[in-house]
Amino acid sequence: MEGELGDKHFFGGDTIGFIDVALVPITCWFYTYETLGNFSIEAECHKLIAWAKRCLEKESVAKSLPHPHKIYEYALEQKKKLGI
């Protein structure tokens, strides 16, 4: 994804577009991935994290996504339910 993003602000260029809108929901899971996996996405994919932060600067995007800690709590509930 970083290769496709390159030096652009958004996947489509200077403005947020369809691809950004389609992909930005996965950013809600980043905290869960990092916490449960004990690694840093930013250390490996700094352009992707910068893109995610730019997307979240848009009020419409920020308001439409769940807080990362809620996703983490959900993941913990599912792990417990499944006995993992």
PyMOL Python script that loads the backbone (N, CA, C, O; Angstrom):
from pymol import cmd

cmd.read_pdbstr("""\
ATOM      1  N   MET A   1       0.818  -1.181   0.000  1.00  0.00           N
ATOM      2  CA  MET A   1       0.000   0.000   0.000  1.00  0.00           C
ATOM      3  C   MET A   1       0.866   1.250   0.000  1.00  0.00           C
ATOM      4  O   MET A   1       0.528   2.254  -0.628  1.00  0.00           O
ATOM      5  N   GLU A   2       1.976   1.179   0.705  1.00  0.00           N
ATOM      6  CA  GLU A   2       2.859   2.350   0.735  1.00  0.00           C
ATOM      7  C   GLU A   2       3.420   2.664  -0.640  1.00  0.00           C
ATOM      8  O   GLU A   2       3.588   3.832  -0.990  1.00  0.00           O
ATOM      9  N   GLY A   3       3.711   1.641  -1.417  1.00  0.00           N
ATOM     10  CA  GLY A   3       4.224   1.857  -2.757  1.00  0.00           C
ATOM     11  C   GLY A   3       3.208   2.570  -3.637  1.00  0.00           C
ATOM     12  O   GLY A   3       3.565   3.446  -4.424  1.00  0.00           O
ATOM     13  N   GLU A   4       1.956   2.197  -3.503  1.00  0.00           N
ATOM     14  CA  GLU A   4       0.895   2.837  -4.278  1.00  0.00           C
ATOM     15  C   GLU A   4       0.650   4.266  -3.803  1.00  0.00           C
ATOM     16  O   GLU A   4       0.380   5.155  -4.610  1.00  0.00           O
ATOM     17  N   LEU A   5       0.744   4.483  -2.497  1.00  0.00           N
ATOM     18  CA  LEU A   5       0.550   5.819  -1.942  1.00  0.00           C
ATOM     19  C   LEU A   5       1.683   6.748  -2.366  1.00  0.00           C
ATOM     20  O   LEU A   5       1.451   7.910  -2.702  1.00  0.00           O
ATOM     21  N   GLY A   6       2.907   6.227  -2.348  1.00  0.00           N
ATOM     22  CA  GLY A   6       4.056   7.025  -2.751  1.00  0.00           C
ATOM     23  C   GLY A   6       4.172   8.308  -1.961  1.00  0.00           C
ATOM     24  O   GLY A   6       4.104   8.287  -0.732  1.00  0.00           O
ATOM     25  N   ASP A   7       4.345   9.424  -2.642  1.00  0.00           N
ATOM     26  CA  ASP A   7       4.469  10.722  -1.989  1.00  0.00           C
ATOM     27  C   ASP A   7       3.167  11.520  -2.034  1.00  0.00           C
ATOM     28  O   ASP A   7       3.145  12.701  -1.688  1.00  0.00           O
ATOM     29  N   LYS A   8       2.086  10.872  -2.462  1.00  0.00           N
ATOM     30  CA  LYS A   8       0.797  11.553  -2.545  1.00  0.00           C
ATOM     31  C   LYS A   8       0.193  11.700  -1.152  1.00  0.00           C
ATOM     32  O   LYS A   8       0.486  10.910  -0.255  1.00  0.00           O
ATOM     33  N   HIS A   9      -0.644  12.706  -0.978  1.00  0.00           N
ATOM     34  CA  HIS A   9      -1.338  12.885   0.299  1.00  0.00           C
ATOM     35  C   HIS A   9      -2.414  11.820   0.495  1.00  0.00           C
ATOM     36  O   HIS A   9      -2.615  11.315   1.600  1.00  0.00           O
ATOM     37  N   PHE A  10      -3.098  11.489  -0.597  1.00  0.00           N
ATOM     38  CA  PHE A  10      -4.143  10.483  -0.571  1.00  0.00           C
ATOM     39  C   PHE A  10      -3.923   9.559  -1.756  1.00  0.00           C
ATOM     40  O   PHE A  10      -3.141   9.883  -2.650  1.00  0.00           O
ATOM     41  N   PHE A  11      -4.589   8.427  -1.783  1.00  0.00           N
ATOM     42  CA  PHE A  11      -4.347   7.466  -2.858  1.00  0.00           C
ATOM     43  C   PHE A  11      -4.691   8.028  -4.232  1.00  0.00           C
ATOM     44  O   PHE A  11      -4.101   7.633  -5.238  1.00  0.00           O
ATOM     45  N   GLY A  12      -5.654   8.956  -4.268  1.00  0.00           N
ATOM     46  CA  GLY A  12      -6.026   9.554  -5.538  1.00  0.00           C
ATOM     47  C   GLY A  12      -5.278  10.831  -5.868  1.00  0.00           C
ATOM     48  O   GLY A  12      -5.472  11.399  -6.943  1.00  0.00           O
ATOM     49  N   GLY A  13      -4.433  11.289  -4.972  1.00  0.00           N
ATOM     50  CA  GLY A  13      -3.694  12.533  -5.210  1.00  0.00           C
ATOM     51  C   GLY A  13      -3.793  13.485  -4.037  1.00  0.00           C
ATOM     52  O   GLY A  13      -3.485  13.128  -2.899  1.00  0.00           O
ATOM     53  N   ASP A  14      -4.229  14.711  -4.328  1.00  0.00           N
ATOM     54  CA  ASP A  14      -4.259  15.747  -3.297  1.00  0.00           C
ATOM     55  C   ASP A  14      -5.549  15.798  -2.487  1.00  0.00           C
ATOM     56  O   ASP A  14      -5.608  16.463  -1.453  1.00  0.00           O
ATOM     57  N   THR A  15      -6.569  15.108  -2.949  1.00  0.00           N
ATOM     58  CA  THR A  15      -7.834  15.120  -2.226  1.00  0.00           C
ATOM     59  C   THR A  15      -8.265  13.693  -1.899  1.00  0.00           C
ATOM     60  O   THR A  15      -7.935  12.739  -2.603  1.00  0.00           O
ATOM     61  N   ILE A  16      -9.002  13.588  -0.823  1.00  0.00           N
ATOM     62  CA  ILE A  16      -9.491  12.279  -0.398  1.00  0.00           C
ATOM     63  C   ILE A  16     -10.472  11.750  -1.447  1.00  0.00           C
ATOM     64  O   ILE A  16     -11.288  12.499  -1.985  1.00  0.00           O
ATOM     65  N   GLY A  17     -10.378  10.461  -1.724  1.00  0.00           N
ATOM     66  CA  GLY A  17     -11.219   9.881  -2.753  1.00  0.00           C
ATOM     67  C   GLY A  17     -11.780   8.526  -2.360  1.00  0.00           C
ATOM     68  O   GLY A  17     -11.706   8.118  -1.201  1.00  0.00           O
ATOM     69  N   PHE A  18     -12.336   7.844  -3.332  1.00  0.00           N
ATOM     70  CA  PHE A  18     -13.014   6.572  -3.096  1.00  0.00           C
ATOM     71  C   PHE A  18     -12.098   5.534  -2.444  1.00  0.00           C
ATOM     72  O   PHE A  18     -12.503   4.862  -1.497  1.00  0.00           O
ATOM     73  N   ILE A  19     -10.895   5.403  -2.933  1.00  0.00           N
ATOM     74  CA  ILE A  19      -9.978   4.397  -2.378  1.00  0.00           C
ATOM     75  C   ILE A  19      -9.660   4.705  -0.923  1.00  0.00           C
ATOM     76  O   ILE A  19      -9.601   3.797  -0.093  1.00  0.00           O
ATOM     77  N   ASP A  20      -9.457   5.977  -0.608  1.00  0.00           N
ATOM     78  CA  ASP A  20      -9.191   6.374   0.774  1.00  0.00           C
ATOM     79  C   ASP A  20     -10.380   6.025   1.665  1.00  0.00           C
ATOM     80  O   ASP A  20     -10.209   5.475   2.753  1.00  0.00           O
ATOM     81  N   VAL A  21     -11.574   6.345   1.201  1.00  0.00           N
ATOM     82  CA  VAL A  21     -12.788   6.069   1.966  1.00  0.00           C
ATOM     83  C   VAL A  21     -12.965   4.566   2.172  1.00  0.00           C
ATOM     84  O   VAL A  21     -13.417   4.130   3.231  1.00  0.00           O
ATOM     85  N   ALA A  22     -12.613   3.789   1.176  1.00  0.00           N
ATOM     86  CA  ALA A  22     -12.741   2.335   1.284  1.00  0.00           C
ATOM     87  C   ALA A  22     -11.717   1.733   2.241  1.00  0.00           C
ATOM     88  O   ALA A  22     -11.997   0.740   2.911  1.00  0.00           O
ATOM     89  N   LEU A  23     -10.534   2.333   2.303  1.00  0.00           N
ATOM     90  CA  LEU A  23      -9.455   1.761   3.110  1.00  0.00           C
ATOM     91  C   LEU A  23      -9.357   2.305   4.537  1.00  0.00           C
ATOM     92  O   LEU A  23      -8.864   1.611   5.426  1.00  0.00           O
ATOM     93  N   VAL A  24      -9.814   3.520   4.763  1.00  0.00           N
ATOM     94  CA  VAL A  24      -9.604   4.147   6.063  1.00  0.00           C
ATOM     95  C   VAL A  24     -10.229   3.378   7.240  1.00  0.00           C
ATOM     96  O   VAL A  24      -9.691   3.470   8.343  1.00  0.00           O
ATOM     97  N   PRO A  25     -11.321   2.632   7.076  1.00  0.00           N
ATOM     98  CA  PRO A  25     -11.854   1.898   8.227  1.00  0.00           C
ATOM     99  C   PRO A  25     -10.872   0.891   8.847  1.00  0.00           C
ATOM    100  O   PRO A  25     -10.957   0.606  10.042  1.00  0.00           O
ATOM    101  N   ILE A  26      -9.956   0.360   8.058  1.00  0.00           N
ATOM    102  CA  ILE A  26      -8.994  -0.583   8.654  1.00  0.00           C
ATOM    103  C   ILE A  26      -8.072   0.095   9.653  1.00  0.00           C
ATOM    104  O   ILE A  26      -7.485  -0.569  10.507  1.00  0.00           O
ATOM    105  N   THR A  27      -7.941   1.409   9.554  1.00  0.00           N
ATOM    106  CA  THR A  27      -7.053   2.109  10.485  1.00  0.00           C
ATOM    107  C   THR A  27      -7.560   2.023  11.916  1.00  0.00           C
ATOM    108  O   THR A  27      -6.774   2.157  12.855  1.00  0.00           O
ATOM    109  N   CYS A  28      -8.850   1.803  12.100  1.00  0.00           N
ATOM    110  CA  CYS A  28      -9.417   1.639  13.444  1.00  0.00           C
ATOM    111  C   CYS A  28      -8.847   0.407  14.136  1.00  0.00           C
ATOM    112  O   CYS A  28      -8.820   0.329  15.364  1.00  0.00           O
ATOM    113  N   TRP A  29      -8.398  -0.539  13.349  1.00  0.00           N
ATOM    114  CA  TRP A  29      -7.860  -1.793  13.880  1.00  0.00           C
ATOM    115  C   TRP A  29      -6.368  -1.711  14.185  1.00  0.00           C
ATOM    116  O   TRP A  29      -5.830  -2.613  14.827  1.00  0.00           O
ATOM    117  N   PHE A  30      -5.694  -0.669  13.749  1.00  0.00           N
ATOM    118  CA  PHE A  30      -4.245  -0.580  13.929  1.00  0.00           C
ATOM    119  C   PHE A  30      -3.833  -0.721  15.396  1.00  0.00           C
ATOM    120  O   PHE A  30      -2.882  -1.439  15.703  1.00  0.00           O
ATOM    121  N   TYR A  31      -4.540  -0.043  16.301  1.00  0.00           N
ATOM    122  CA  TYR A  31      -4.200  -0.123  17.728  1.00  0.00           C
ATOM    123  C   TYR A  31      -4.295  -1.569  18.216  1.00  0.00           C
ATOM    124  O   TYR A  31      -3.429  -2.040  18.954  1.00  0.00           O
ATOM    125  N   THR A  32      -5.335  -2.257  17.805  1.00  0.00           N
ATOM    126  CA  THR A  32      -5.518  -3.658  18.210  1.00  0.00           C
ATOM    127  C   THR A  32      -4.410  -4.536  17.658  1.00  0.00           C
ATOM    128  O   THR A  32      -3.834  -5.344  18.385  1.00  0.00           O
ATOM    129  N   TYR A  33      -4.111  -4.382  16.382  1.00  0.00           N
ATOM    130  CA  TYR A  33      -3.025  -5.161  15.772  1.00  0.00           C
ATOM    131  C   TYR A  33      -1.713  -4.932  16.509  1.00  0.00           C
ATOM    132  O   TYR A  33      -0.992  -5.878  16.826  1.00  0.00           O
ATOM    133  N   GLU A  34      -1.413  -3.669  16.776  1.00  0.00           N
ATOM    134  CA  GLU A  34      -0.144  -3.338  17.428  1.00  0.00           C
ATOM    135  C   GLU A  34      -0.089  -3.861  18.854  1.00  0.00           C
ATOM    136  O   GLU A  34       0.930  -4.397  19.289  1.00  0.00           O
ATOM    137  N   THR A  35      -1.185  -3.704  19.575  1.00  0.00           N
ATOM    138  CA  THR A  35      -1.200  -4.107  20.985  1.00  0.00           C
ATOM    139  C   THR A  35      -1.150  -5.621  21.124  1.00  0.00           C
ATOM    140  O   THR A  35      -0.350  -6.149  21.898  1.00  0.00           O
ATOM    141  N   LEU A  36      -1.995  -6.318  20.384  1.00  0.00           N
ATOM    142  CA  LEU A  36      -2.018  -7.778  20.490  1.00  0.00           C
ATOM    143  C   LEU A  36      -0.805  -8.422  19.818  1.00  0.00           C
ATOM    144  O   LEU A  36      -0.343  -9.478  20.250  1.00  0.00           O
ATOM    145  N   GLY A  37      -0.298  -7.799  18.780  1.00  0.00           N
ATOM    146  CA  GLY A  37       0.841  -8.348  18.055  1.00  0.00           C
ATOM    147  C   GLY A  37       2.185  -7.857  18.550  1.00  0.00           C
ATOM    148  O   GLY A  37       3.230  -8.345  18.117  1.00  0.00           O
ATOM    149  N   ASN A  38       2.161  -6.884  19.466  1.00  0.00           N
ATOM    150  CA  ASN A  38       3.377  -6.334  20.050  1.00  0.00           C
ATOM    151  C   ASN A  38       4.364  -5.841  18.977  1.00  0.00           C
ATOM    152  O   ASN A  38       5.528  -6.242  18.950  1.00  0.00           O
ATOM    153  N   PHE A  39       3.867  -4.968  18.100  1.00  0.00           N
ATOM    154  CA  PHE A  39       4.716  -4.367  17.078  1.00  0.00           C
ATOM    155  C   PHE A  39       4.174  -2.977  16.737  1.00  0.00           C
ATOM    156  O   PHE A  39       3.091  -2.601  17.185  1.00  0.00           O
ATOM    157  N   SER A  40       4.915  -2.234  15.957  1.00  0.00           N
ATOM    158  CA  SER A  40       4.535  -0.880  15.577  1.00  0.00           C
ATOM    159  C   SER A  40       4.327  -0.795  14.069  1.00  0.00           C
ATOM    160  O   SER A  40       5.252  -1.027  13.291  1.00  0.00           O
ATOM    161  N   ILE A  41       3.119  -0.463  13.669  1.00  0.00           N
ATOM    162  CA  ILE A  41       2.850  -0.276  12.245  1.00  0.00           C
ATOM    163  C   ILE A  41       3.625   0.936  11.743  1.00  0.00           C
ATOM    164  O   ILE A  41       4.160   0.917  10.634  1.00  0.00           O
ATOM    165  N   GLU A  42       3.687   1.981  12.546  1.00  0.00           N
ATOM    166  CA  GLU A  42       4.388   3.196  12.124  1.00  0.00           C
ATOM    167  C   GLU A  42       5.862   2.935  11.860  1.00  0.00           C
ATOM    168  O   GLU A  42       6.438   3.530  10.949  1.00  0.00           O
ATOM    169  N   ALA A  43       6.475   2.069  12.628  1.00  0.00           N
ATOM    170  CA  ALA A  43       7.893   1.753  12.420  1.00  0.00           C
ATOM    171  C   ALA A  43       8.122   1.096  11.069  1.00  0.00           C
ATOM    172  O   ALA A  43       9.174   1.276  10.456  1.00  0.00           O
ATOM    173  N   GLU A  44       7.143   0.338  10.608  1.00  0.00           N
ATOM    174  CA  GLU A  44       7.274  -0.383   9.345  1.00  0.00           C
ATOM    175  C   GLU A  44       6.639   0.352   8.166  1.00  0.00           C
ATOM    176  O   GLU A  44       7.090   0.216   7.029  1.00  0.00           O
ATOM    177  N   CYS A  45       5.601   1.124   8.437  1.00  0.00           N
ATOM    178  CA  CYS A  45       4.808   1.749   7.358  1.00  0.00           C
ATOM    179  C   CYS A  45       4.502   3.202   7.705  1.00  0.00           C
ATOM    180  O   CYS A  45       3.341   3.566   7.894  1.00  0.00           O
ATOM    181  N   HIS A  46       5.520   4.018   7.789  1.00  0.00           N
ATOM    182  CA  HIS A  46       5.317   5.405   8.225  1.00  0.00           C
ATOM    183  C   HIS A  46       4.446   6.217   7.269  1.00  0.00           C
ATOM    184  O   HIS A  46       3.710   7.100   7.711  1.00  0.00           O
ATOM    185  N   LYS A  47       4.517   5.932   5.965  1.00  0.00           N
ATOM    186  CA  LYS A  47       3.672   6.656   5.006  1.00  0.00           C
ATOM    187  C   LYS A  47       2.198   6.319   5.214  1.00  0.00           C
ATOM    188  O   LYS A  47       1.332   7.185   5.091  1.00  0.00           O
ATOM    189  N   LEU A  48       1.924   5.075   5.525  1.00  0.00           N
ATOM    190  CA  LEU A  48       0.551   4.639   5.754  1.00  0.00           C
ATOM    191  C   LEU A  48      -0.032   5.320   6.994  1.00  0.00           C
ATOM    192  O   LEU A  48      -1.190   5.738   6.988  1.00  0.00           O
ATOM    193  N   ILE A  49       0.757   5.429   8.037  1.00  0.00           N
ATOM    194  CA  ILE A  49       0.292   6.089   9.257  1.00  0.00           C
ATOM    195  C   ILE A  49       0.080   7.578   9.002  1.00  0.00           C
ATOM    196  O   ILE A  49      -0.898   8.149   9.486  1.00  0.00           O
ATOM    197  N   ALA A  50       0.967   8.211   8.259  1.00  0.00           N
ATOM    198  CA  ALA A  50       0.802   9.630   7.924  1.00  0.00           C
ATOM    199  C   ALA A  50      -0.481   9.827   7.109  1.00  0.00           C
ATOM    200  O   ALA A  50      -1.216  10.788   7.335  1.00  0.00           O
ATOM    201  N   TRP A  51      -0.749   8.927   6.170  1.00  0.00           N
ATOM    202  CA  TRP A  51      -1.981   8.983   5.379  1.00  0.00           C
ATOM    203  C   TRP A  51      -3.203   8.853   6.293  1.00  0.00           C
ATOM    204  O   TRP A  51      -4.170   9.602   6.155  1.00  0.00           O
ATOM    205  N   ALA A  52      -3.152   7.894   7.227  1.00  0.00           N
ATOM    206  CA  ALA A  52      -4.277   7.684   8.139  1.00  0.00           C
ATOM    207  C   ALA A  52      -4.539   8.943   8.960  1.00  0.00           C
ATOM    208  O   ALA A  52      -5.692   9.327   9.158  1.00  0.00           O
ATOM    209  N   LYS A  53      -3.494   9.576   9.430  1.00  0.00           N
ATOM    210  CA  LYS A  53      -3.656  10.811  10.212  1.00  0.00           C
ATOM    211  C   LYS A  53      -4.263  11.920   9.364  1.00  0.00           C
ATOM    212  O   LYS A  53      -5.102  12.679   9.850  1.00  0.00           O
ATOM    213  N   ARG A  54      -3.849  12.023   8.100  1.00  0.00           N
ATOM    214  CA  ARG A  54      -4.445  13.025   7.209  1.00  0.00           C
ATOM    215  C   ARG A  54      -5.933  12.752   7.004  1.00  0.00           C
ATOM    216  O   ARG A  54      -6.743  13.678   7.004  1.00  0.00           O
ATOM    217  N   CYS A  55      -6.286  11.495   6.831  1.00  0.00           N
ATOM    218  CA  CYS A  55      -7.696  11.140   6.658  1.00  0.00           C
ATOM    219  C   CYS A  55      -8.503  11.510   7.899  1.00  0.00           C
ATOM    220  O   CYS A  55      -9.611  12.036   7.794  1.00  0.00           O
ATOM    221  N   LEU A  56      -7.946  11.233   9.065  1.00  0.00           N
ATOM    222  CA  LEU A  56      -8.663  11.500  10.314  1.00  0.00           C
ATOM    223  C   LEU A  56      -8.776  12.985  10.624  1.00  0.00           C
ATOM    224  O   LEU A  56      -9.557  13.377  11.491  1.00  0.00           O
ATOM    225  N   GLU A  57      -8.008  13.816   9.926  1.00  0.00           N
ATOM    226  CA  GLU A  57      -8.153  15.271  10.081  1.00  0.00           C
ATOM    227  C   GLU A  57      -9.470  15.756   9.481  1.00  0.00           C
ATOM    228  O   GLU A  57      -9.954  16.836   9.822  1.00  0.00           O
ATOM    229  N   LYS A  58     -10.038  14.964   8.599  1.00  0.00           N
ATOM    230  CA  LYS A  58     -11.339  15.291   8.004  1.00  0.00           C
ATOM    231  C   LYS A  58     -12.416  14.949   9.034  1.00  0.00           C
ATOM    232  O   LYS A  58     -12.546  13.797   9.448  1.00  0.00           O
ATOM    233  N   GLU A  59     -13.177  15.949   9.438  1.00  0.00           N
ATOM    234  CA  GLU A  59     -14.177  15.749  10.476  1.00  0.00           C
ATOM    235  C   GLU A  59     -15.170  14.652  10.113  1.00  0.00           C
ATOM    236  O   GLU A  59     -15.564  13.857  10.967  1.00  0.00           O
ATOM    237  N   SER A  60     -15.571  14.610   8.854  1.00  0.00           N
ATOM    238  CA  SER A  60     -16.544  13.599   8.423  1.00  0.00           C
ATOM    239  C   SER A  60     -15.981  12.190   8.570  1.00  0.00           C
ATOM    240  O   SER A  60     -16.720  11.256   8.881  1.00  0.00           O
ATOM    241  N   VAL A  61     -14.704  12.035   8.354  1.00  0.00           N
ATOM    242  CA  VAL A  61     -14.063  10.720   8.510  1.00  0.00           C
ATOM    243  C   VAL A  61     -13.948  10.378   9.990  1.00  0.00           C
ATOM    244  O   VAL A  61     -14.338   9.292  10.418  1.00  0.00           O
ATOM    245  N   ALA A  62     -13.411  11.310  10.762  1.00  0.00           N
ATOM    246  CA  ALA A  62     -13.198  11.066  12.193  1.00  0.00           C
ATOM    247  C   ALA A  62     -14.502  10.720  12.913  1.00  0.00           C
ATOM    248  O   ALA A  62     -14.518   9.851  13.785  1.00  0.00           O
ATOM    249  N   LYS A  63     -15.580  11.390  12.555  1.00  0.00           N
ATOM    250  CA  LYS A  63     -16.867  11.149  13.217  1.00  0.00           C
ATOM    251  C   LYS A  63     -17.498   9.817  12.819  1.00  0.00           C
ATOM    252  O   LYS A  63     -18.327   9.280  13.554  1.00  0.00           O
ATOM    253  N   SER A  64     -17.117   9.289  11.680  1.00  0.00           N
ATOM    254  CA  SER A  64     -17.772   8.076  11.184  1.00  0.00           C
ATOM    255  C   SER A  64     -17.092   6.780  11.618  1.00  0.00           C
ATOM    256  O   SER A  64     -17.629   5.694  11.399  1.00  0.00           O
ATOM    257  N   LEU A  65     -15.920   6.888  12.229  1.00  0.00           N
ATOM    258  CA  LEU A  65     -15.171   5.690  12.602  1.00  0.00           C
ATOM    259  C   LEU A  65     -15.232   5.440  14.106  1.00  0.00           C
ATOM    260  O   LEU A  65     -15.237   6.386  14.893  1.00  0.00           O
ATOM    261  N   PRO A  66     -15.280   4.177  14.505  1.00  0.00           N
ATOM    262  CA  PRO A  66     -15.253   3.882  15.945  1.00  0.00           C
ATOM    263  C   PRO A  66     -13.875   4.178  16.531  1.00  0.00           C
ATOM    264  O   PRO A  66     -12.867   4.147  15.824  1.00  0.00           O
ATOM    265  N   HIS A  67     -13.844   4.463  17.816  1.00  0.00           N
ATOM    266  CA  HIS A  67     -12.573   4.718  18.491  1.00  0.00           C
ATOM    267  C   HIS A  67     -11.763   3.417  18.522  1.00  0.00           C
ATOM    268  O   HIS A  67     -12.325   2.349  18.762  1.00  0.00           O
ATOM    269  N   PRO A  68     -10.463   3.496  18.284  1.00  0.00           N
ATOM    270  CA  PRO A  68      -9.620   2.285  18.276  1.00  0.00           C
ATOM    271  C   PRO A  68      -9.701   1.463  19.561  1.00  0.00           C
ATOM    272  O   PRO A  68      -9.557   0.242  19.514  1.00  0.00           O
ATOM    273  N   HIS A  69      -9.927   2.109  20.706  1.00  0.00           N
ATOM    274  CA  HIS A  69     -10.018   1.355  21.955  1.00  0.00           C
ATOM    275  C   HIS A  69     -11.298   0.509  22.009  1.00  0.00           C
ATOM    276  O   HIS A  69     -11.320  -0.543  22.648  1.00  0.00           O
ATOM    277  N   LYS A  70     -12.359   0.968  21.342  1.00  0.00           N
ATOM    278  CA  LYS A  70     -13.580   0.158  21.276  1.00  0.00           C
ATOM    279  C   LYS A  70     -13.345  -1.094  20.436  1.00  0.00           C
ATOM    280  O   LYS A  70     -13.845  -2.172  20.760  1.00  0.00           O
ATOM    281  N   ILE A  71     -12.588  -0.945  19.366  1.00  0.00           N
ATOM    282  CA  ILE A  71     -12.239  -2.100  18.528  1.00  0.00           C
ATOM    283  C   ILE A  71     -11.394  -3.086  19.343  1.00  0.00           C
ATOM    284  O   ILE A  71     -11.599  -4.297  19.265  1.00  0.00           O
ATOM    285  N   TYR A  72     -10.451  -2.563  20.117  1.00  0.00           N
ATOM    286  CA  TYR A  72      -9.598  -3.404  20.956  1.00  0.00           C
ATOM    287  C   TYR A  72     -10.444  -4.174  21.967  1.00  0.00           C
ATOM    288  O   TYR A  72     -10.252  -5.376  22.153  1.00  0.00           O
ATOM    289  N   GLU A  73     -11.383  -3.483  22.622  1.00  0.00           N
ATOM    290  CA  GLU A  73     -12.262  -4.151  23.588  1.00  0.00           C
ATOM    291  C   GLU A  73     -13.070  -5.259  22.902  1.00  0.00           C
ATOM    292  O   GLU A  73     -13.240  -6.346  23.456  1.00  0.00           O
ATOM    293  N   TYR A  74     -13.562  -4.977  21.703  1.00  0.00           N
ATOM    294  CA  TYR A  74     -14.302  -5.981  20.936  1.00  0.00           C
ATOM    295  C   TYR A  74     -13.419  -7.191  20.647  1.00  0.00           C
ATOM    296  O   TYR A  74     -13.858  -8.332  20.794  1.00  0.00           O
ATOM    297  N   ALA A  75     -12.187  -6.948  20.242  1.00  0.00           N
ATOM    298  CA  ALA A  75     -11.265  -8.044  19.935  1.00  0.00           C
ATOM    299  C   ALA A  75     -10.998  -8.890  21.178  1.00  0.00           C
ATOM    300  O   ALA A  75     -10.934 -10.117  21.094  1.00  0.00           O
ATOM    301  N   LEU A  76     -10.844  -8.242  22.321  1.00  0.00           N
ATOM    302  CA  LEU A  76     -10.621  -8.990  23.565  1.00  0.00           C
ATOM    303  C   LEU A  76     -11.845  -9.829  23.924  1.00  0.00           C
ATOM    304  O   LEU A  76     -11.716 -10.968  24.372  1.00  0.00           O
ATOM    305  N   GLU A  77     -13.023  -9.260  23.724  1.00  0.00           N
ATOM    306  CA  GLU A  77     -14.254 -10.016  23.971  1.00  0.00           C
ATOM    307  C   GLU A  77     -14.338 -11.248  23.079  1.00  0.00           C
ATOM    308  O   GLU A  77     -14.710 -12.327  23.540  1.00  0.00           O
ATOM    309  N   GLN A  78     -13.999 -11.090  21.823  1.00  0.00           N
ATOM    310  CA  GLN A  78     -14.041 -12.211  20.882  1.00  0.00           C
ATOM    311  C   GLN A  78     -12.998 -13.275  21.238  1.00  0.00           C
ATOM    312  O   GLN A  78     -13.264 -14.473  21.138  1.00  0.00           O
ATOM    313  N   LYS A  79     -11.818 -12.827  21.652  1.00  0.00           N
ATOM    314  CA  LYS A  79     -10.795 -13.793  22.076  1.00  0.00           C
ATOM    315  C   LYS A  79     -11.297 -14.598  23.260  1.00  0.00           C
ATOM    316  O   LYS A  79     -11.139 -15.817  23.310  1.00  0.00           O
ATOM    317  N   LYS A  80     -11.902 -13.908  24.209  1.00  0.00           N
ATOM    318  CA  LYS A  80     -12.414 -14.597  25.404  1.00  0.00           C
ATOM    319  C   LYS A  80     -13.535 -15.565  25.027  1.00  0.00           C
ATOM    320  O   LYS A  80     -13.569 -16.703  25.494  1.00  0.00           O
ATOM    321  N   LYS A  81     -14.441 -15.102  24.183  1.00  0.00           N
ATOM    322  CA  LYS A  81     -15.565 -15.928  23.751  1.00  0.00           C
ATOM    323  C   LYS A  81     -15.092 -17.197  23.032  1.00  0.00           C
ATOM    324  O   LYS A  81     -15.671 -18.272  23.191  1.00  0.00           O
ATOM    325  N   LEU A  82     -14.032 -17.047  22.242  1.00  0.00           N
ATOM    326  CA  LEU A  82     -13.499 -18.179  21.480  1.00  0.00           C
ATOM    327  C   LEU A  82     -12.454 -18.991  22.249  1.00  0.00           C
ATOM    328  O   LEU A  82     -11.968 -20.011  21.760  1.00  0.00           O
ATOM    329  N   GLY A  83     -12.113 -18.530  23.459  1.00  0.00           N
ATOM    330  CA  GLY A  83     -11.136 -19.247  24.261  1.00  0.00           C
ATOM    331  C   GLY A  83      -9.715 -19.137  23.748  1.00  0.00           C
ATOM    332  O   GLY A  83      -8.910 -20.054  23.913  1.00  0.00           O
ATOM    333  N   ILE A  84      -9.412 -18.010  23.126  1.00  0.00           N
ATOM    334  CA  ILE A  84      -8.063 -17.813  22.565  1.00  0.00           C
ATOM    335  C   ILE A  84      -7.208 -17.063  23.558  1.00  0.00           C
ATOM    336  O   ILE A  84      -6.038 -16.793  23.285  1.00  0.00           O
TER     337      ILE A  84
END
""", "prot")
cmd.dss("prot")
cmd.show_as("cartoon", "prot")
cmd.util.cbc("prot")
cmd.orient("prot")
